[in-house]
Amino acid sequence: MRYLSTCVIMRKMKKLELQTIVWREGKQWVAQCLNVDVSSFGPTQKSALKNIREALELYFEGVSPLKIPQVKSPAIRSTVLQHV
């Protein structure tokens, strides 16, 4: 099961809206931000999203988020590879 979530971070009166995907991997839930290369995990979806929010806040601490790529209407698609 996978689902997309929007994480909103307020930074000195500037709102960052980031897209996050969450999926189960073994006993943990993984949260991956699609806008920047930041991920986190937790035992529940809720905790994984809480942890990714904290990780993103730390990522943007002291950094100017001027060139954050916007992700609009992300879709999950399967890719099939043939492996020898």
N, C-alpha and C positions, 0 to 999 in steps of 0.2 A: 504494500500500500504506500503510495506517495501522494503528497499534496503540496500545493504552493501556498505560501503565506507572505504577507507584506509586513516588513518590520519598519516602523517609523522611529527615527531617532531625532531628538531635538538637540541642536548644538547652537548655543548662543543665538537664539531666535531664528535659526535656520533649520528647516525640517528636511530630513533625508528620508526618502521613501525607497526602500530596498526590497528586492524580491528574493525570497528564500524558499528552497525546496526541502522537504523533510521526508525521510524514508526510514524504514526499519532495517537494521543490519544486525543479525543475530539477536542478542538481548538488548541492544541499544538502539536509540533513535538518533539519526544523523541529520543535522541541519546545515545546509550549504547555501551561502549567499551567492546569487547569480550575478550581482553587479561587481563585486570584488572577491578576491580569492581568500575568503574567510569561512571556516566551518567550525562546528562544535558538535557535541553529542550529549545524551542523557538517557536515563532509563525510561522516560516517558516523552511523548511529543511535547507536552507543556514544558518540561525541564530542558529539552533540547532547544526549544525556541527561546526560553529564558537565557540559556547559556550562549546562544548565538548573538542575542542582543547585547549581552555583556562583552563578548568578544569583539563585536562591531564597534561598541563604544570605545573600547581600548584601542582598536585599530585606527579610529579616526581622532583619537586624542592627540592634539598637537599637529594634526595634518589638515591641510586645506582641501576639502573635498570638491574642488572645482571641476574636475574632469571625471566624474563617476559615470560610467556608461549606464544608460537607461535601458531597462529590459521591459519591453512591452509585449503583453500577450504571450508569455512563454508557453510552450507546448512540449510534452514529453513524447518522444518517439523512440522506437526501438531501432537499433543498428545491428545487423547480422553480419558477422565476420566468419570467414572460413579459416580455420586454424589447422595447420599440419602438425 
